[in-house]
Structures are given as C-alpha cells and as structure tokens.
Amino acid sequence: MRGYLIANIKVTDPEAFERYRAAVPSVIARHGGRYLVRGGTLERLENADGFNRVVVLEFPSLEAARAFYHSADYAPLLKLRGDSTESQAVLVEGYGG
C-alpha cells in the first residue's frame, strides 16, 4: 500500500522557505516520492480555518514515507522548514481497495 505524507504549512519566513522549496524535490524523488498536491488554491469547507498551504506527497509505501521523513538527507531541510514555517505533518497509509 502506498504511503502519504500530508503537511499543512503556514510560511513565516518566505526567503528561508524558498530555499527549502528549491532543495526538497530532489530528496523526495530519491526516496521514491512525488508531489500530489503542492500548495495550490485552497477552498475551506468545514472547520478549516487552520489550513494554509497543503502538501501531499505519495511514496511507494508507508515505510518509504517514514524513511524519507527520518532520513539524514532530509534532516537539514526539515530543520529549515521548521525554522521558516508553522506546520503540522502526518504519515497516512493508503487504501488498498
């Protein structure tokens, strides 16, 4: 089953966040991931005041998503994201249907 990393991001330092945005795609790709959602227009429907910039990454498995998030090559970028945003992130197992 595929694995997903879903993040809700409020950018607090646009310059630093731009460095993150420029560097992270290659790290995601090295771990077999790809963007399904990367920002984009957001239409709030139900109790969604806390949603800002939503990102959804798809990986071959939940284990691959977890390995990406905890990897040594993502660690400095994770710190950069943490320093330049207020964000929440979760890992979600896909539906096997």
MDTraj code that builds the backbone (N, CA, C; nanometers):
import mdtraj as md
import numpy as np

residues = "MET ARG GLY TYR LEU ILE ALA ASN ILE LYS VAL THR ASP PRO GLU ALA PHE GLU ARG TYR ARG ALA ALA VAL PRO SER VAL ILE ALA ARG HIS GLY GLY ARG TYR LEU VAL ARG GLY GLY THR LEU GLU ARG LEU GLU ASN ALA ASP GLY PHE ASN ARG VAL VAL VAL LEU GLU PHE PRO SER LEU GLU ALA ALA ARG ALA PHE TYR HIS SER ALA ASP TYR ALA PRO LEU LEU LYS LEU ARG GLY ASP SER THR GLU SER GLN ALA VAL LEU VAL GLU GLY TYR GLY GLY".split()
xyz = np.array([
    [0.0835, -0.1194, 0.0000],
    [0.0000, 0.0000, 0.0000],
    [0.0868, 0.1242, 0.0000],
    [0.0448, 0.2208, -0.0722],
    [0.1186, 0.3469, -0.0782],
    [0.1122, 0.4183, 0.0566],
    [0.2101, 0.5065, 0.0771],
    [0.2144, 0.5883, 0.1971],
    [0.2146, 0.7348, 0.1590],
    [0.1554, 0.8158, 0.2430],
    [0.1406, 0.9583, 0.2136],
    [0.1911, 1.0416, 0.3301],
    [0.2606, 1.1475, 0.2963],
    [0.2954, 1.2492, 0.3941],
    [0.2081, 1.3690, 0.3611],
    [0.1298, 1.4132, 0.4584],
    [0.0404, 1.5280, 0.4398],
    [0.0846, 1.6361, 0.5363],
    [0.1082, 1.7549, 0.4835],
    [0.1536, 1.8665, 0.5665],
    [0.0649, 1.9878, 0.5438],
    [0.0456, 2.0614, 0.6500],
    [-0.0248, 2.1896, 0.6478],
    [0.0781, 2.2930, 0.6916],
    [0.1073, 2.3884, 0.6058],
    [0.2202, 2.4775, 0.6270],
    [0.1763, 2.6236, 0.6241],
    [0.2156, 2.6978, 0.7270],
    [0.1981, 2.8426, 0.7300],
    [0.3389, 2.9026, 0.7243],
    [0.3724, 2.9670, 0.6159],
    [0.5060, 3.0225, 0.5954],
    [0.5227, 3.1476, 0.6808],
    [0.6300, 3.1498, 0.7601],
    [0.6601, 3.2648, 0.8454],
    [0.7860, 3.3389, 0.8008],
    [0.8696, 3.2728, 0.7202],
    [0.9917, 3.3333, 0.6658],
    [1.0007, 3.2935, 0.5187],
    [0.9414, 3.3749, 0.4300],
    [0.9341, 3.3370, 0.2885],
    [1.0708, 3.3121, 0.2230],
    [1.1706, 3.3894, 0.2585],
    [1.3030, 3.3730, 0.1970],
    [1.3628, 3.2366, 0.2335],
    [1.3599, 3.2025, 0.3595],
    [1.4130, 3.0725, 0.4034],
    [1.3284, 2.9583, 0.3470],
    [1.1970, 2.9766, 0.3442],
    [1.1107, 2.8712, 0.2913],
    [1.1380, 2.8485, 0.1434],
    [1.1713, 2.9515, 0.0699],
    [1.2029, 2.9355, -0.0720],
    [1.3269, 2.8478, -0.0899],
    [1.4231, 2.8590, -0.0001],
    [1.5411, 2.7708, -0.0057],
    [1.4985, 2.6257, 0.0166],
    [1.4074, 2.6041, 0.1102],
    [1.3533, 2.4704, 0.1352],
    [1.2847, 2.4172, 0.0095],
    [1.1971, 2.4983, -0.0483],
    [1.1213, 2.4568, -0.1675],
    [1.2130, 2.4197, -0.2833],
    [1.3239, 2.4909, -0.2960],
    [1.4167, 2.4647, -0.4059],
    [1.4940, 2.3347, -0.3850],
    [1.5229, 2.3012, -0.2601],
    [1.6092, 2.1869, -0.2309],
    [1.5348, 2.0553, -0.2110],
    [1.4106, 2.0599, -0.1660],
    [1.3440, 1.9363, -0.1225],
    [1.2976, 1.8422, -0.2349],
    [1.2618, 1.8889, -0.3546],
    [1.2117, 1.7936, -0.4548],
    [1.3090, 1.6803, -0.4879],
    [1.4373, 1.7087, -0.4963],
    [1.5324, 1.6034, -0.5297],
    [1.5429, 1.4995, -0.4172],
    [1.5292, 1.5426, -0.2926],
    [1.5341, 1.4497, -0.1796],
    [1.4085, 1.3616, -0.1801],
    [1.2954, 1.4221, -0.2064],
    [1.1703, 1.3454, -0.2161],
    [1.1835, 1.2383, -0.3251],
    [1.2338, 1.2780, -0.4413],
    [1.2483, 1.1848, -0.5539],
    [1.3445, 1.0714, -0.5209],
    [1.4528, 1.1010, -0.4510],
    [1.5489, 0.9960, -0.4136],
    [1.4855, 0.8895, -0.3255],
    [1.3807, 0.9256, -0.2547],
    [1.3122, 0.8308, -0.1670],
    [1.1880, 0.7705, -0.2340],
    [1.1751, 0.7920, -0.3646],
    [1.0644, 0.7323, -0.4391],
    [0.9345, 0.8092, -0.4280],
    [0.9411, 0.9317, -0.3754],
    [0.8201, 1.0103, -0.3562],
    [0.7909, 1.1043, -0.4711],
    [0.6679, 1.1525, -0.4709],
    [0.6269, 1.2532, -0.5695],
    [0.5170, 1.3395, -0.5091],
    [0.5080, 1.4620, -0.5600],
    [0.4032, 1.5530, -0.5157],
    [0.2700, 1.5147, -0.5785],
    [0.1654, 1.5122, -0.4979],
    [0.0285, 1.5057, -0.5492],
    [-0.0369, 1.6427, -0.5347],
    [-0.0028, 1.7118, -0.4268],
    [-0.0531, 1.8472, -0.4004],
    [0.0655, 1.9279, -0.3498],
    [0.0827, 2.0484, -0.4039],
    [0.1922, 2.1348, -0.3599],
    [0.1404, 2.2782, -0.3539],
    [0.0772, 2.3105, -0.2420],
    [0.0195, 2.4439, -0.2299],
    [-0.1104, 2.4488, -0.3068],
    [-0.1200, 2.5386, -0.3995],
    [-0.2401, 2.5474, -0.4812],
    [-0.3545, 2.6178, -0.4102],
    [-0.4591, 2.6426, -0.4848],
    [-0.5763, 2.7105, -0.4321],
    [-0.6441, 2.6229, -0.3275],
    [-0.6825, 2.6848, -0.2189],
    [-0.7427, 2.6141, -0.1060],
    [-0.8835, 2.6690, -0.0846],
    [-0.9817, 2.5820, -0.0861],
    [-1.1199, 2.6210, -0.0575],
    [-1.1595, 2.5576, 0.0748],
    [-1.1759, 2.6406, 0.1764],
    [-1.2111, 2.5914, 0.3093],
    [-1.3599, 2.5537, 0.3124],
    [-1.3885, 2.4333, 0.3633],
    [-1.5261, 2.3867, 0.3668],
    [-1.5781, 2.3724, 0.5099],
    [-1.5178, 2.2870, 0.5905],
    [-1.5694, 2.2591, 0.7248],
    [-1.4587, 2.2763, 0.8282],
    [-1.4782, 2.3660, 0.9218],
    [-1.3835, 2.3840, 1.0326],
    [-1.2390, 2.3856, 0.9840],
    [-1.2123, 2.4581, 0.8772],
    [-1.0822, 2.4528, 0.8108],
    [-1.0021, 2.5814, 0.8261],
    [-1.0321, 2.6599, 0.9283],
    [-0.9605, 2.7862, 0.9456],
    [-0.8107, 2.7670, 0.9615],
    [-0.7670, 2.6543, 1.0156],
    [-0.6254, 2.6290, 1.0378],
    [-0.5490, 2.5822, 0.9151],
    [-0.6182, 2.5568, 0.8050],
    [-0.5500, 2.5119, 0.6838],
    [-0.4870, 2.6302, 0.6127],
    [-0.3645, 2.6116, 0.5674],
    [-0.2918, 2.7166, 0.4969],
    [-0.2430, 2.6649, 0.3619],
    [-0.1200, 2.6223, 0.3583],
    [-0.0587, 2.5649, 0.2379],
    [-0.0543, 2.4139, 0.2594],
    [-0.1286, 2.3387, 0.1818],
    [-0.1370, 2.1940, 0.2000],
    [-0.0464, 2.1252, 0.0975],
    [0.0306, 2.0283, 0.1464],
    [0.1194, 1.9493, 0.0612],
    [0.0879, 1.8019, 0.0856],
    [0.0756, 1.7260, -0.0229],
    [0.0551, 1.5818, -0.0143],
    [0.1626, 1.5150, -0.0991],
    [0.2433, 1.4303, -0.0338],
    [0.3458, 1.3529, -0.1026],
    [0.3048, 1.2068, -0.1035],
    [0.3263, 1.1407, -0.2154],
    [0.2968, 0.9982, -0.2266],
    [0.4280, 0.9207, -0.2364],
    [0.4370, 0.8111, -0.1609],
    [0.5528, 0.7229, -0.1619],
    [0.5057, 0.5809, -0.1916],
    [0.5976, 0.4937, -0.2342],
    [0.5581, 0.3559, -0.2661],
    [0.4954, 0.2816, -0.1483],
    [0.5317, 0.3206, -0.0266],
    [0.4783, 0.2540, 0.0920],
    [0.4869, 0.3498, 0.2101],
    [0.4177, 0.3145, 0.3174],
    [0.4268, 0.3932, 0.4398],
    [0.5697, 0.3897, 0.4936],
    [0.6359, 0.2754, 0.4795],
    [0.7742, 0.2626, 0.5250],
    [0.8656, 0.3576, 0.4476],
    [0.8442, 0.3715, 0.3173],
    [0.9247, 0.4629, 0.2355],
    [0.9000, 0.6079, 0.2768],
    [0.7761, 0.6428, 0.3067],
    [0.7438, 0.7783, 0.3523],
    [0.8118, 0.8058, 0.4858],
    [0.8070, 0.7093, 0.5742],
    [0.8709, 0.7221, 0.7056],
    [1.0225, 0.7345, 0.6902],
    [1.0809, 0.6536, 0.6020],
    [1.2256, 0.6582, 0.5788],
    [1.2672, 0.7948, 0.5250],
    [1.1882, 0.8517, 0.4334],
    [1.2162, 0.9862, 0.3837],
    [1.2170, 1.0862, 0.4990],
    [1.1114, 1.0871, 0.5771],
    [1.0955, 1.1880, 0.6827],
    [1.2085, 1.1803, 0.7850],
    [1.2548, 1.0609, 0.8162],
    [1.3579, 1.0426, 0.9189],
    [1.4988, 1.0306, 0.8605],
    [1.5156, 1.0553, 0.7301],
    [1.6454, 1.0353, 0.6652],
    [1.7450, 1.1461, 0.6985],
    [1.8712, 1.1104, 0.6887],
    [1.9798, 1.2060, 0.7121],
    [1.9801, 1.3156, 0.6057],
    [1.9419, 1.2822, 0.4822],
    [1.9435, 1.3857, 0.3781],
    [1.8260, 1.4832, 0.3906],
    [1.7176, 1.4423, 0.4544],
    [1.6054, 1.5354, 0.4760],
    [1.6222, 1.6168, 0.6045],
    [1.6998, 1.5677, 0.6998],
    [1.7121, 1.6328, 0.8312],
    [1.7439, 1.7823, 0.8239],
    [1.8418, 1.8266, 0.7457],
    [1.8681, 1.9713, 0.7420],
    [1.7539, 2.0501, 0.6785],
    [1.6842, 1.9869, 0.5848],
    [1.5703, 2.0546, 0.5221],
    [1.4516, 2.0599, 0.6175],
    [1.4327, 1.9551, 0.6949],
    [1.3272, 1.9547, 0.7957],
    [1.3499, 2.0674, 0.8958],
    [1.4751, 2.0863, 0.9364],
    [1.5072, 2.1966, 1.0270],
    [1.4771, 2.3304, 0.9604],
    [1.5161, 2.3460, 0.8353],
    [1.4896, 2.4700, 0.7619],
    [1.3393, 2.4953, 0.7523],
    [1.2627, 2.3900, 0.7233],
    [1.1165, 2.4062, 0.7184],
    [1.0630, 2.4466, 0.8549],
    [1.1117, 2.3809, 0.9585],
    [1.0676, 2.4138, 1.0938],
    [1.0995, 2.5561, 1.1336],
    [1.2148, 2.6056, 1.0892],
    [1.2560, 2.7426, 1.1217],
    [1.1817, 2.8481, 1.0396],
    [1.1234, 2.8085, 0.9270],
    [1.0617, 2.9063, 0.8369],
    [0.9100, 2.8940, 0.8268],
    [0.8524, 2.8030, 0.9058],
    [0.7072, 2.7817, 0.8994],
    [0.6516, 2.7455, 1.0365],
    [0.5207, 2.7492, 1.0439],
    [0.4448, 2.6804, 1.1482],
    [0.3731, 2.5711, 1.0718],
    [0.3971, 2.4462, 1.1077],
    [0.3401, 2.3401, 1.0257],
    [0.3029, 2.2177, 1.1076],
    [0.2171, 2.1383, 1.0478],
    [0.1788, 2.0085, 1.1007],
    [0.2021, 1.9081, 0.9883],
    [0.2399, 1.7865, 1.0264],
    [0.2607, 1.6822, 0.9256],
    [0.2180, 1.5476, 0.9833],
    [0.1639, 1.4642, 0.8967],
    [0.1246, 1.3284, 0.9346],
    [0.1649, 1.2327, 0.8234],
    [0.1851, 1.1070, 0.8627],
    [0.2013, 0.9994, 0.7666],
    [0.0721, 0.9198, 0.7667],
    [0.0263, 0.8821, 0.6471],
    [-0.1017, 0.8114, 0.6338],
    [-0.0824, 0.6938, 0.5386],
    [-0.1324, 0.5790, 0.5802],
    [-0.1291, 0.4624, 0.4929],
    [-0.2416, 0.4721, 0.3914],
    [-0.2104, 0.4412, 0.2661],
    [-0.3107, 0.4463, 0.1610],
    [-0.4113, 0.3339, 0.1698],
    [-0.5166, 0.3477, 0.0966],
    [-0.6242, 0.2497, 0.0932],
    [-0.5890, 0.1421, -0.0080],
    [-0.6003, 0.0180, 0.0329],
    [-0.5612, -0.0936, -0.0532],
    [-0.6676, -0.1390, -0.1499],
    [-0.7906, -0.0968, -0.1281],
    [-0.9064, -0.1280, -0.2072],
    [-0.8921, -0.2254, -0.3099],
])
top = md.Topology()
chain = top.add_chain()
for i, resn in enumerate(residues, 1):
    res = top.add_residue(resn, chain, resSeq=i)
    for name in ("N", "CA", "C"):
        top.add_atom(name, md.element.get_by_symbol(name[0]), res)
traj = md.Trajectory(xyz[None], top)
